[in-house]
Amino acid sequence: LVHDNQCLGWGLLLLQEQVRIPVLATIHHPITIDRKLEISHARTLWEEIGKRRWYSFTRMQTQVAKRMRRVMTVSESSRSDIVADHRVPDERVHVVPVGVDPMLFRPVEGITRVPGRIVTTASADVAMKGLRFLLEAVAKLRTERDVELVIIGKPKVSSAASDTFERLGLTDCVSYVHDVPDQRIVELYSEAEVAVVPSLYEGFSLPAIEAMSCGVPLVTTTGGALPEVTGTHNETCFQVPPGDSDALATMIRTVLDAPDARERVGANGRQRVIDHWSWRHTAERTVEQYRALLADHQTAPRR
């Protein structure tokens, strides 16, 4: 069998329909959503034109996806979006969540949390990740208290986030770290009083469950699958609407001022990850999809 990871190129149809090799397509979420967000947040007309050209491949992905006989995705939220955006029949889309290693991403003894320290992971400096709104929230907070934001990720030379960073003059309270090993990421989570996922949309969000697994209280938006993944507000995480820097600032302030709530939600968040999001579970359910795909292939009529 062939297991495709989000490419959704024309060659998959050749393999599936002409060569008759069973194909499983993983779609983490429809890239059509990235396209919409990038175009709506373009800063200039030329940038918008460039985004439209870059994301022209999504037309191919939609045509290929809707002809795939079995699709795997990471959340019920993504499943709904795939059915809506790619027009894949819902009975063909199967949810297999991703996971985290709780023995690697864990609270670290002997590390003291830094007062006012906020940490976020920006796997890409793109509109979908909502980093601009977190930077605006930090700018509001620093007018009233000492705060420090550590961004795990590499900044772009020119982006909405980098423009916001320069415009608000945040060099004294925001720093970037990148190309660091997992153990250092774990330490950064353990040093922070709060972690933030400011995304406008996520199909799942590994950074969310990695932070929760480390026992740091998480402030997250309700974009995409984030509520499905992170759980209940004020129990396993703290939630705000996406794209709202005022709401982010207010929630971060509230969490920083509530040490008991931080400890409770941090512990509950780690337990949620242990209970629901393991790589072993991901592997077992992926194997189930392979077996189902092969069984379907053996019984399918030959053309």
SEDOPA-679720 format. One record per residue (C-alpha): residue number from 1; residue in three letters; x negated, y, z negated. Coordinates in steps of 0.001 Angstrom, whole numbers, padded with zeros to 6 digits. Example, Ala and Ser with C-alpha at 12.3 -4.5 7.8 and 13.67 -1.06 7.14 Angstrom:
2
seq: 1; type: ALA; px: -012300; py: -004500; pz: -007800
seq: 2; type: SER; px: -013670; py: -001060; pz: -007140
END
This chain:
303
seq: 1; type: LEU; px: 000000; py: 000000; pz: 000000
seq: 2; type: VAL; px: -000963; py: 003650; pz: 000357
seq: 3; type: HIS; px: -000444; py: 006071; pz: -002543
seq: 4; type: ASP; px: -000464; py: 009670; pz: -001317
seq: 5; type: ASN; px: -001102; py: 012465; pz: -003815
seq: 6; type: GLN; px: 000846; py: 015541; pz: -002610
seq: 7; type: CYS; px: -000743; py: 015710; pz: 000881
seq: 8; type: LEU; px: 002458; py: 014772; pz: 002745
seq: 9; type: GLY; px: 000740; py: 014850; pz: 006133
seq: 10; type: TRP; px: 002148; py: 013525; pz: 009405
seq: 11; type: GLY; px: -000117; py: 010473; pz: 009190
seq: 12; type: LEU; px: 002003; py: 009052; pz: 006381
seq: 13; type: LEU; px: 004920; py: 008647; pz: 008766
seq: 14; type: LEU; px: 002660; py: 006780; pz: 011197
seq: 15; type: LEU; px: 001556; py: 004430; pz: 008415
seq: 16; type: GLN; px: 005059; py: 003890; pz: 007071
seq: 17; type: GLU; px: 007049; py: 003639; pz: 010299
seq: 18; type: GLN; px: 004611; py: 002388; pz: 012947
seq: 19; type: VAL; px: 001872; py: 000468; pz: 011119
seq: 20; type: ARG; px: 004453; py: -000620; pz: 008518
seq: 21; type: ILE; px: 002243; py: -000105; pz: 005498
seq: 22; type: PRO; px: 004282; py: 000677; pz: 002361
seq: 23; type: VAL; px: 003689; py: 004271; pz: 001258
seq: 24; type: LEU; px: 004313; py: 005835; pz: -002159
seq: 25; type: ALA; px: 004248; py: 009641; pz: -002148
seq: 26; type: THR; px: 003515; py: 011531; pz: -005352
seq: 27; type: ILE; px: 004900; py: 015080; pz: -005352
seq: 28; type: HIS; px: 004035; py: 016892; pz: -008576
seq: 29; type: HIS; px: 006412; py: 019663; pz: -007552
seq: 30; type: PRO; px: 007386; py: 021172; pz: -004194
seq: 31; type: ILE; px: 004696; py: 023569; pz: -002953
seq: 32; type: THR; px: 007597; py: 025529; pz: -001476
seq: 33; type: ILE; px: 008003; py: 026962; pz: -004982
seq: 34; type: ASP; px: 004389; py: 028182; pz: -005012
seq: 35; type: ARG; px: 005079; py: 029785; pz: -001627
seq: 36; type: LYS; px: 008140; py: 031658; pz: -002887
seq: 37; type: LEU; px: 006302; py: 032947; pz: -005957
seq: 38; type: GLU; px: 003171; py: 033972; pz: -004054
seq: 39; type: ILE; px: 005195; py: 035873; pz: -001440
seq: 40; type: SER; px: 007427; py: 037582; pz: -004016
seq: 41; type: HIS; px: 004365; py: 038715; pz: -006023
seq: 42; type: ALA; px: 002246; py: 039828; pz: -003044
seq: 43; type: ARG; px: 000731; py: 043248; pz: -003742
seq: 44; type: THR; px: 000567; py: 044442; pz: -000122
seq: 45; type: LEU; px: 002214; py: 043689; pz: 003208
seq: 46; type: TRP; px: -001024; py: 042179; pz: 004509
seq: 47; type: GLU; px: -001258; py: 039924; pz: 001471
seq: 48; type: GLU; px: 002321; py: 038783; pz: 002061
seq: 49; type: ILE; px: 001546; py: 038005; pz: 005707
seq: 50; type: GLY; px: -001520; py: 036047; pz: 004627
seq: 51; type: LYS; px: 000500; py: 034037; pz: 002108
seq: 52; type: ARG; px: 003140; py: 033206; pz: 004704
seq: 53; type: ARG; px: 000462; py: 031943; pz: 007090
seq: 54; type: TRP; px: -001347; py: 029962; pz: 004393
seq: 55; type: TYR; px: 001815; py: 028199; pz: 003196
seq: 56; type: SER; px: 003051; py: 027353; pz: 006697
seq: 57; type: PHE; px: 002089; py: 023718; pz: 005988
seq: 58; type: THR; px: 005082; py: 023428; pz: 003643
seq: 59; type: ARG; px: 007346; py: 022967; pz: 006669
seq: 60; type: MET; px: 005417; py: 019802; pz: 007506
seq: 61; type: GLN; px: 005575; py: 018639; pz: 003894
seq: 62; type: THR; px: 009355; py: 018993; pz: 003836
seq: 63; type: GLN; px: 009733; py: 017030; pz: 007077
seq: 64; type: VAL; px: 007474; py: 014241; pz: 005803
seq: 65; type: ALA; px: 008873; py: 014142; pz: 002265
seq: 66; type: LYS; px: 012476; py: 013648; pz: 003310
seq: 67; type: ARG; px: 011460; py: 010564; pz: 005339
seq: 68; type: MET; px: 009429; py: 008945; pz: 002558
seq: 69; type: ARG; px: 011144; py: 005809; pz: 001273
seq: 70; type: ARG; px: 009808; py: 006154; pz: -002275
seq: 71; type: VAL; px: 008654; py: 009335; pz: -004014
seq: 72; type: MET; px: 007150; py: 009624; pz: -007486
seq: 73; type: THR; px: 007137; py: 012833; pz: -009514
seq: 74; type: VAL; px: 006251; py: 013938; pz: -013029
seq: 75; type: SER; px: 009455; py: 015366; pz: -014535
seq: 76; type: GLU; px: 013217; py: 015485; pz: -014130
seq: 77; type: SER; px: 012867; py: 019191; pz: -013357
seq: 78; type: SER; px: 010513; py: 018446; pz: -010466
seq: 79; type: ARG; px: 012815; py: 015668; pz: -009316
seq: 80; type: SER; px: 015686; py: 018145; pz: -008991
seq: 81; type: ASP; px: 013470; py: 020634; pz: -007150
seq: 82; type: ILE; px: 012210; py: 017980; pz: -004720
seq: 83; type: VAL; px: 015769; py: 016944; pz: -003907
seq: 84; type: ALA; px: 016769; py: 020586; pz: -003397
seq: 85; type: ASP; px: 013715; py: 021961; pz: -001556
seq: 86; type: HIS; px: 012547; py: 018917; pz: 000420
seq: 87; type: ARG; px: 016027; py: 017414; pz: 000880
seq: 88; type: VAL; px: 014893; py: 013991; pz: -000309
seq: 89; type: PRO; px: 017804; py: 011711; pz: -001286
seq: 90; type: ASP; px: 017821; py: 011642; pz: -005083
seq: 91; type: GLU; px: 017848; py: 007837; pz: -005297
seq: 92; type: ARG; px: 014395; py: 007800; pz: -003662
seq: 93; type: VAL; px: 012743; py: 010049; pz: -006264
seq: 94; type: HIS; px: 011431; py: 008375; pz: -009434
seq: 95; type: VAL; px: 010006; py: 010108; pz: -012514
seq: 96; type: VAL; px: 006672; py: 008965; pz: -013962
seq: 97; type: PRO; px: 005339; py: 011607; pz: -016386
seq: 98; type: VAL; px: 001625; py: 012223; pz: -016717
seq: 99; type: GLY; px: -000096; py: 012055; pz: -020085
seq: 100; type: VAL; px: -002951; py: 012983; pz: -022365
seq: 101; type: ASP; px: -005507; py: 011122; pz: -024475
seq: 102; type: PRO; px: -004602; py: 012079; pz: -028085
seq: 103; type: MET; px: -007902; py: 010687; pz: -029344
seq: 104; type: LEU; px: -009792; py: 013181; pz: -027180
seq: 105; type: PHE; px: -007375; py: 016104; pz: -027492
seq: 106; type: ARG; px: -006998; py: 016161; pz: -031261
seq: 107; type: PRO; px: -007410; py: 018546; pz: -034212
seq: 108; type: VAL; px: -011099; py: 018929; pz: -035040
seq: 109; type: GLU; px: -012080; py: 018864; pz: -038693
seq: 110; type: GLY; px: -014505; py: 021473; pz: -039934
seq: 111; type: ILE; px: -013483; py: 024174; pz: -037442
seq: 112; type: THR; px: -011856; py: 027267; pz: -038908
seq: 113; type: ARG; px: -009205; py: 029017; pz: -036863
seq: 114; type: VAL; px: -010234; py: 032540; pz: -035871
seq: 115; type: PRO; px: -007654; py: 035125; pz: -037043
seq: 116; type: GLY; px: -005860; py: 036645; pz: -034060
seq: 117; type: ARG; px: -007426; py: 034217; pz: -031576
seq: 118; type: ILE; px: -005177; py: 033256; pz: -028646
seq: 119; type: VAL; px: -006162; py: 030662; pz: -026053
seq: 120; type: THR; px: -004728; py: 029853; pz: -022645
seq: 121; type: THR; px: -005760; py: 027596; pz: -019782
seq: 122; type: ALA; px: -005427; py: 029022; pz: -016268
seq: 123; type: SER; px: -006183; py: 026167; pz: -013891
seq: 124; type: ALA; px: -005739; py: 028603; pz: -010994
seq: 125; type: ASP; px: -005482; py: 032392; pz: -010859
seq: 126; type: VAL; px: -002221; py: 032411; pz: -008908
seq: 127; type: ALA; px: 001171; py: 034018; pz: -009434
seq: 128; type: MET; px: 002797; py: 030798; pz: -010666
seq: 129; type: LYS; px: 000550; py: 030676; pz: -013749
seq: 130; type: GLY; px: 001889; py: 034016; pz: -015040
seq: 131; type: LEU; px: -001460; py: 035161; pz: -016429
seq: 132; type: ARG; px: -000670; py: 038804; pz: -015663
seq: 133; type: PHE; px: 002218; py: 038739; pz: -018133
seq: 134; type: LEU; px: 000039; py: 037316; pz: -020906
seq: 135; type: LEU; px: -002576; py: 040018; pz: -020291
seq: 136; type: GLU; px: 000142; py: 042665; pz: -020554
seq: 137; type: ALA; px: 001354; py: 041074; pz: -023796
seq: 138; type: VAL; px: -002160; py: 041123; pz: -025255
seq: 139; type: ALA; px: -002505; py: 044786; pz: -024282
seq: 140; type: LYS; px: 000650; py: 045543; pz: -026293
seq: 141; type: LEU; px: -000522; py: 043512; pz: -029300
seq: 142; type: ARG; px: -003967; py: 045079; pz: -029516
seq: 143; type: THR; px: -002405; py: 048489; pz: -030172
seq: 144; type: GLU; px: -001227; py: 047199; pz: -033549
seq: 145; type: ARG; px: -003667; py: 044459; pz: -034619
seq: 146; type: ASP; px: -006925; py: 042697; pz: -033872
seq: 147; type: VAL; px: -006327; py: 040052; pz: -031221
seq: 148; type: GLU; px: -008622; py: 038121; pz: -028926
seq: 149; type: LEU; px: -007612; py: 036131; pz: -025854
seq: 150; type: VAL; px: -009828; py: 033336; pz: -024540
seq: 151; type: ILE; px: -008914; py: 032232; pz: -021013
seq: 152; type: ILE; px: -010136; py: 028788; pz: -020009
seq: 153; type: GLY; px: -010481; py: 029287; pz: -016283
seq: 154; type: LYS; px: -012360; py: 031185; pz: -013602
seq: 155; type: PRO; px: -011057; py: 034618; pz: -012578
seq: 156; type: LYS; px: -010578; py: 035640; pz: -008969
seq: 157; type: VAL; px: -012357; py: 038717; pz: -007702
seq: 158; type: SER; px: -009022; py: 040108; pz: -006526
seq: 159; type: SER; px: -005676; py: 038958; pz: -007916
seq: 160; type: ALA; px: -002739; py: 040335; pz: -009864
seq: 161; type: ALA; px: -004364; py: 039049; pz: -013060
seq: 162; type: SER; px: -007788; py: 040568; pz: -012349
seq: 163; type: ASP; px: -006164; py: 043858; pz: -011341
seq: 164; type: THR; px: -004207; py: 043860; pz: -014613
seq: 165; type: PHE; px: -007361; py: 043037; pz: -016576
seq: 166; type: GLU; px: -009143; py: 046053; pz: -015088
seq: 167; type: ARG; px: -006139; py: 048391; pz: -015225
seq: 168; type: LEU; px: -005513; py: 047755; pz: -018919
seq: 169; type: GLY; px: -009192; py: 047828; pz: -019892
seq: 170; type: LEU; px: -009186; py: 044493; pz: -021699
seq: 171; type: THR; px: -012910; py: 043726; pz: -021629
seq: 172; type: ASP; px: -013162; py: 044199; pz: -025404
seq: 173; type: CYS; px: -010521; py: 041583; pz: -026288
seq: 174; type: VAL; px: -010283; py: 039137; pz: -023371
seq: 175; type: SER; px: -012951; py: 036680; pz: -022259
seq: 176; type: TYR; px: -013120; py: 033925; pz: -019668
seq: 177; type: VAL; px: -014871; py: 030575; pz: -020083
seq: 178; type: HIS; px: -015134; py: 028039; pz: -017289
seq: 179; type: ASP; px: -016963; py: 024895; pz: -016237
seq: 180; type: VAL; px: -016893; py: 023586; pz: -019809
seq: 181; type: PRO; px: -016503; py: 019912; pz: -020837
seq: 182; type: ASP; px: -013327; py: 018553; pz: -022401
seq: 183; type: GLN; px: -014869; py: 018509; pz: -025879
seq: 184; type: ARG; px: -015510; py: 022249; pz: -025720
seq: 185; type: ILE; px: -011912; py: 022809; pz: -024601
seq: 186; type: VAL; px: -010766; py: 020832; pz: -027649
seq: 187; type: GLU; px: -012934; py: 023045; pz: -029860
seq: 188; type: LEU; px: -011507; py: 026206; pz: -028283
seq: 189; type: TYR; px: -007985; py: 025007; pz: -029062
seq: 190; type: SER; px: -009036; py: 024220; pz: -032626
seq: 191; type: GLU; px: -010486; py: 027717; pz: -033056
seq: 192; type: ALA; px: -007278; py: 029447; pz: -031932
seq: 193; type: GLU; px: -004267; py: 030393; pz: -034037
seq: 194; type: VAL; px: -001947; py: 030037; pz: -031057
seq: 195; type: ALA; px: -002060; py: 028651; pz: -027513
seq: 196; type: VAL; px: 000015; py: 030152; pz: -024718
seq: 197; type: VAL; px: 001357; py: 028791; pz: -021427
seq: 198; type: PRO; px: 002745; py: 031903; pz: -019654
seq: 199; type: SER; px: 003646; py: 030156; pz: -016379
seq: 200; type: LEU; px: 006521; py: 031295; pz: -014208
seq: 201; type: TYR; px: 006987; py: 027670; pz: -013176
seq: 202; type: GLU; px: 005464; py: 024278; pz: -013925
seq: 203; type: GLY; px: 006279; py: 020837; pz: -012608
seq: 204; type: PHE; px: 004863; py: 019416; pz: -015845
seq: 205; type: SER; px: 001837; py: 021256; pz: -017389
seq: 206; type: LEU; px: -001118; py: 019273; pz: -018653
seq: 207; type: PRO; px: -002496; py: 022359; pz: -020471
seq: 208; type: ALA; px: 000702; py: 022469; pz: -022541
seq: 209; type: ILE; px: 000434; py: 018907; pz: -023806
seq: 210; type: GLU; px: -003344; py: 019146; pz: -024247
seq: 211; type: ALA; px: -002874; py: 022165; pz: -026522
seq: 212; type: MET; px: -000040; py: 020479; pz: -028416
seq: 213; type: SER; px: -002118; py: 017324; pz: -028811
seq: 214; type: CYS; px: -004818; py: 019433; pz: -030485
seq: 215; type: GLY; px: -002303; py: 020574; pz: -033103
seq: 216; type: VAL; px: -002378; py: 024242; pz: -032125
seq: 217; type: PRO; px: 001083; py: 025880; pz: -032078
seq: 218; type: LEU; px: 002199; py: 026571; pz: -028526
seq: 219; type: VAL; px: 004026; py: 029600; pz: -027158
seq: 220; type: THR; px: 005396; py: 028662; pz: -023748
seq: 221; type: THR; px: 007850; py: 029961; pz: -021209
seq: 222; type: THR; px: 010932; py: 028087; pz: -020067
seq: 223; type: GLY; px: 009741; py: 028008; pz: -016452
seq: 224; type: GLY; px: 010412; py: 024788; pz: -014549
seq: 225; type: ALA; px: 009743; py: 021613; pz: -016543
seq: 226; type: LEU; px: 008192; py: 023321; pz: -019575
seq: 227; type: PRO; px: 011219; py: 022906; pz: -021902
seq: 228; type: GLU; px: 011512; py: 019253; pz: -020851
seq: 229; type: VAL; px: 007840; py: 018690; pz: -021648
seq: 230; type: THR; px: 007304; py: 020818; pz: -024749
seq: 231; type: GLY; px: 010556; py: 020110; pz: -026574
seq: 232; type: THR; px: 012701; py: 022281; pz: -028812
seq: 233; type: HIS; px: 012071; py: 025925; pz: -029670
seq: 234; type: ASN; px: 010873; py: 026445; pz: -033257
seq: 235; type: GLU; px: 010431; py: 022701; pz: -033754
seq: 236; type: THR; px: 007691; py: 021516; pz: -031395
seq: 237; type: CYS; px: 006890; py: 024823; pz: -029673
seq: 238; type: PHE; px: 007978; py: 028440; pz: -029335
seq: 239; type: GLN; px: 009724; py: 029405; pz: -026092
seq: 240; type: VAL; px: 010300; py: 032661; pz: -024192
seq: 241; type: PRO; px: 011708; py: 033480; pz: -020734
seq: 242; type: PRO; px: 009166; py: 033463; pz: -017875
seq: 243; type: GLY; px: 007842; py: 036735; pz: -016483
seq: 244; type: ASP; px: 008585; py: 038785; pz: -019626
seq: 245; type: SER; px: 005489; py: 040309; pz: -021229
seq: 246; type: ASP; px: 007542; py: 042014; pz: -023964
seq: 247; type: ALA; px: 009065; py: 038687; pz: -025017
seq: 248; type: LEU; px: 005619; py: 037079; pz: -024976
seq: 249; type: ALA; px: 004157; py: 039830; pz: -027155
seq: 250; type: THR; px: 007041; py: 039609; pz: -029621
seq: 251; type: MET; px: 006796; py: 035826; pz: -029926
seq: 252; type: ILE; px: 003007; py: 035785; pz: -030284
seq: 253; type: ARG; px: 003290; py: 038470; pz: -032976
seq: 254; type: THR; px: 005912; py: 036417; pz: -034810
seq: 255; type: VAL; px: 003788; py: 033270; pz: -034673
seq: 256; type: LEU; px: 000609; py: 035037; pz: -035797
seq: 257; type: ASP; px: 002510; py: 036402; pz: -038805
seq: 258; type: ALA; px: 003923; py: 033006; pz: -039834
seq: 259; type: PRO; px: 001175; py: 030591; pz: -040972
seq: 260; type: ASP; px: 003632; py: 028035; pz: -042356
seq: 261; type: ALA; px: 005567; py: 027932; pz: -039076
seq: 262; type: ARG; px: 002299; py: 027609; pz: -037145
seq: 263; type: GLU; px: 001253; py: 024603; pz: -039199
seq: 264; type: ARG; px: 004675; py: 022932; pz: -038974
seq: 265; type: VAL; px: 005168; py: 023459; pz: -035237
seq: 266; type: GLY; px: 001558; py: 022523; pz: -034483
seq: 267; type: ALA; px: 001950; py: 019199; pz: -036306
seq: 268; type: ASN; px: 005333; py: 018508; pz: -034708
seq: 269; type: GLY; px: 003954; py: 019318; pz: -031275
seq: 270; type: ARG; px: 001109; py: 016833; pz: -031641
seq: 271; type: GLN; px: 003539; py: 014143; pz: -032756
seq: 272; type: ARG; px: 005734; py: 014805; pz: -029723
seq: 273; type: VAL; px: 002766; py: 014260; pz: -027425
seq: 274; type: ILE; px: 001818; py: 011023; pz: -029194
seq: 275; type: ASP; px: 005415; py: 009788; pz: -028937
seq: 276; type: HIS; px: 006047; py: 010687; pz: -025291
seq: 277; type: TRP; px: 003016; py: 011520; pz: -023138
seq: 278; type: SER; px: 000359; py: 008783; pz: -022960
seq: 279; type: TRP; px: -001773; py: 007781; pz: -019980
seq: 280; type: ARG; px: -001033; py: 004125; pz: -020787
seq: 281; type: HIS; px: 002661; py: 004803; pz: -020288
seq: 282; type: THR; px: 001860; py: 006616; pz: -017025
seq: 283; type: ALA; px: -000197; py: 003669; pz: -015776
seq: 284; type: GLU; px: 002461; py: 001096; pz: -016679
seq: 285; type: ARG; px: 005241; py: 003012; pz: -014951
seq: 286; type: THR; px: 003059; py: 003650; pz: -011894
seq: 287; type: VAL; px: 002489; py: -000104; pz: -011573
seq: 288; type: GLU; px: 006276; py: -000560; pz: -011778
seq: 289; type: GLN; px: 006624; py: 001800; pz: -008812
seq: 290; type: TYR; px: 004009; py: -000162; pz: -006837
seq: 291; type: ARG; px: 005874; py: -003417; pz: -007477
seq: 292; type: ALA; px: 009216; py: -001906; pz: -006519
seq: 293; type: LEU; px: 007718; py: -000440; pz: -003338
seq: 294; type: LEU; px: 006238; py: -003799; pz: -002322
seq: 295; type: ALA; px: 009497; py: -005604; pz: -003081
seq: 296; type: ASP; px: 011462; py: -003116; pz: -000980
seq: 297; type: HIS; px: 008943; py: -003483; pz: 001841
seq: 298; type: GLN; px: 009263; py: -007279; pz: 001903
seq: 299; type: THR; px: 013053; py: -007145; pz: 002171
seq: 300; type: ALA; px: 013264; py: -004226; pz: 004628
seq: 301; type: PRO; px: 014424; py: -005209; pz: 008146
seq: 302; type: ARG; px: 011729; py: -005100; pz: 010813
seq: 303; type: ARG; px: 012255; py: -002715; pz: 013710
END
